[in-house]
């Protein structure tokens, strides 16, 4: 297997560090708009980097992406960029007839008149609209293959296959007790993506009603996270699992709730109130004359790079899937989860916990695809794949998952 990895930020760099320890691929070309960042990711691998190479690439230019796929003879494109670049990379992979993986899906657009009641364009709609073309090409687009979505969907499939006869609710619940020394506000993940998913109308799925939306940060609940993290208040947030899981699995309700905290929610509300969450460029005066700048890009530029916070970060992050239903005629409730301690991920890989937890999942998926354990054609989510080989591989990678009976 020869891989074109697009994006050498925190997650992309963590991908290279995890993949370097596995023998399943022949070569990985590491591409980024910032050539120095791609070179740095490869150089950090030292002697383990012999199967890697760096190149500069504009992810918004499908022709350039196709040229890179051709030059490096790649048969799969792994997208580690932010969601703005999903569609050009997705289309370039299809045009070049190679497999494709991403960790975040094509962007949504709120309903024009009823944003907090009805869905407009949903996450991933643009990709699923092209599924027949991927099937005709005999190629697989495995979408949403990070941690959430990704591992959370694998957990949902495992619960559906092996743990339940009927499912009332599949609820993704994400929480952490992470702190960052020296910063009053320092998101542990890409702020551009965080703003997108937290300020868009959250989507809920209910059987018979299908998908509908609510107000941002709605329906708060306190969820008790395992391995010492403890109780965290979680709220509804827009996320891909709610759009993916019901396409394949039978559940009466599917939700996603994220443990953000009052301070984080307050900052996001303020950004929205001031219009600093907007992506459309505005004219800003500068010494060189008027320049067009996206307010959200300004916010991102003013905050620390999450990938560089690992040395200052302390605590654990937990991603998991809570499932409630019936097994053998009796009520059952479980939480399937994966916890990463930041001190461990920094010591073992030099990557902070949140980006490392995201990165391990596409690497494991690539290994299963390379071995023919996972496969198929069309546009598919992780819940379409057999879950146990993936969960076993996580344990083999040295990062086991857990299950708690509620």
TACORZI-V246481 format. One record per backbone hydrogen bond with DSSP energy under -0.5 kcal/mol. NH is the residue of the N-H (numbers start at 0). CO is the residue of the C=O. If there is no record, write none. Layout:
nh=NH co=CO
nh=NH co=CO
//
This chain:
nh=2 co=26
nh=3 co=75
nh=4 co=2
nh=4 co=28
nh=5 co=3
nh=5 co=77
nh=6 co=4
nh=6 co=30
nh=12 co=8
nh=13 co=9
nh=14 co=10
nh=15 co=11
nh=16 co=12
nh=17 co=13
nh=18 co=14
nh=19 co=15
nh=20 co=17
nh=21 co=18
nh=25 co=0
nh=26 co=0
nh=27 co=50
nh=28 co=2
nh=29 co=27
nh=29 co=52
nh=30 co=4
nh=30 co=28
nh=31 co=54
nh=34 co=32
nh=36 co=33
nh=37 co=33
nh=38 co=34
nh=39 co=35
nh=40 co=36
nh=41 co=37
nh=42 co=38
nh=43 co=39
nh=44 co=41
nh=45 co=42
nh=47 co=44
nh=48 co=45
nh=49 co=46
nh=51 co=48
nh=52 co=27
nh=54 co=29
nh=56 co=31
nh=58 co=56
nh=60 co=57
nh=61 co=59
nh=64 co=60
nh=65 co=61
nh=66 co=62
nh=67 co=63
nh=68 co=64
nh=69 co=65
nh=70 co=66
nh=71 co=67
nh=72 co=69
nh=73 co=68
nh=74 co=1
nh=75 co=1
nh=76 co=98
nh=77 co=3
nh=77 co=75
nh=78 co=76
nh=78 co=100
nh=79 co=5
nh=79 co=77
nh=84 co=81
nh=85 co=82
nh=88 co=84
nh=89 co=85
nh=90 co=86
nh=91 co=87
nh=92 co=88
nh=93 co=89
nh=94 co=90
nh=95 co=91
nh=96 co=93
nh=97 co=92
nh=98 co=74
nh=99 co=139
nh=100 co=76
nh=101 co=141
nh=102 co=78
nh=108 co=120
nh=110 co=117
nh=116 co=113
nh=117 co=113
nh=120 co=108
nh=121 co=119
nh=123 co=105
nh=124 co=121
nh=127 co=123
nh=128 co=124
nh=129 co=126
nh=130 co=127
nh=133 co=129
nh=134 co=130
nh=135 co=131
nh=136 co=132
nh=137 co=133
nh=137 co=134
nh=138 co=133
nh=140 co=377
nh=141 co=99
nh=141 co=139
nh=142 co=140
nh=142 co=379
nh=144 co=101
nh=145 co=148
nh=150 co=145
nh=151 co=146
nh=153 co=149
nh=154 co=150
nh=155 co=151
nh=156 co=152
nh=157 co=153
nh=158 co=154
nh=159 co=155
nh=160 co=156
nh=161 co=157
nh=162 co=157
nh=162 co=158
nh=163 co=158
nh=164 co=325
nh=165 co=325
nh=167 co=323
nh=168 co=323
nh=169 co=252
nh=170 co=168
nh=170 co=321
nh=171 co=169
nh=171 co=254
nh=172 co=319
nh=173 co=256
nh=174 co=317
nh=176 co=315
nh=178 co=313
nh=180 co=311
nh=182 co=179
nh=193 co=189
nh=194 co=190
nh=195 co=191
nh=196 co=192
nh=197 co=193
nh=198 co=194
nh=199 co=195
nh=203 co=211
nh=204 co=253
nh=205 co=209
nh=206 co=251
nh=208 co=205
nh=209 co=205
nh=211 co=203
nh=212 co=116
nh=213 co=201
nh=216 co=235
nh=217 co=214
nh=220 co=233
nh=222 co=220
nh=222 co=231
nh=224 co=222
nh=224 co=229
nh=228 co=225
nh=229 co=224
nh=231 co=222
nh=233 co=220
nh=234 co=257
nh=235 co=217
nh=236 co=255
nh=237 co=196
nh=241 co=238
nh=242 co=238
nh=242 co=239
nh=243 co=239
nh=244 co=240
nh=246 co=243
nh=247 co=243
nh=247 co=244
nh=248 co=244
nh=250 co=248
nh=251 co=166
nh=252 co=167
nh=253 co=204
nh=254 co=169
nh=256 co=171
nh=257 co=234
nh=258 co=173
nh=259 co=257
nh=264 co=260
nh=265 co=261
nh=266 co=262
nh=267 co=263
nh=268 co=264
nh=269 co=265
nh=270 co=266
nh=271 co=267
nh=272 co=268
nh=273 co=269
nh=274 co=270
nh=274 co=271
nh=275 co=270
nh=276 co=270
nh=277 co=274
nh=281 co=292
nh=283 co=290
nh=285 co=288
nh=288 co=285
nh=290 co=283
nh=292 co=281
nh=292 co=290
nh=294 co=279
nh=295 co=277
nh=297 co=293
nh=298 co=294
nh=299 co=295
nh=300 co=296
nh=301 co=297
nh=302 co=298
nh=302 co=299
nh=307 co=304
nh=308 co=305
nh=311 co=308
nh=312 co=308
nh=312 co=309
nh=313 co=178
nh=316 co=339
nh=317 co=174
nh=318 co=337
nh=319 co=172
nh=320 co=335
nh=321 co=170
nh=322 co=333
nh=323 co=168
nh=324 co=331
nh=325 co=165
nh=326 co=329
nh=329 co=326
nh=331 co=324
nh=333 co=322
nh=334 co=403
nh=335 co=320
nh=336 co=401
nh=337 co=318
nh=339 co=316
nh=341 co=314
nh=344 co=340
nh=345 co=341
nh=346 co=342
nh=347 co=343
nh=348 co=344
nh=349 co=344
nh=349 co=345
nh=350 co=344
nh=355 co=351
nh=356 co=352
nh=357 co=353
nh=358 co=354
nh=359 co=355
nh=360 co=357
nh=361 co=357
nh=362 co=358
nh=363 co=359
nh=364 co=360
nh=365 co=361
nh=366 co=362
nh=367 co=363
nh=368 co=364
nh=369 co=365
nh=370 co=366
nh=371 co=368
nh=372 co=367
nh=373 co=367
nh=377 co=138
nh=379 co=140
nh=379 co=377
nh=381 co=142
nh=383 co=380
nh=384 co=381
nh=389 co=385
nh=390 co=386
nh=391 co=387
nh=392 co=388
nh=393 co=389
nh=394 co=390
nh=395 co=391
nh=396 co=392
nh=397 co=394
nh=398 co=393
nh=401 co=336
nh=403 co=334
nh=405 co=332
//
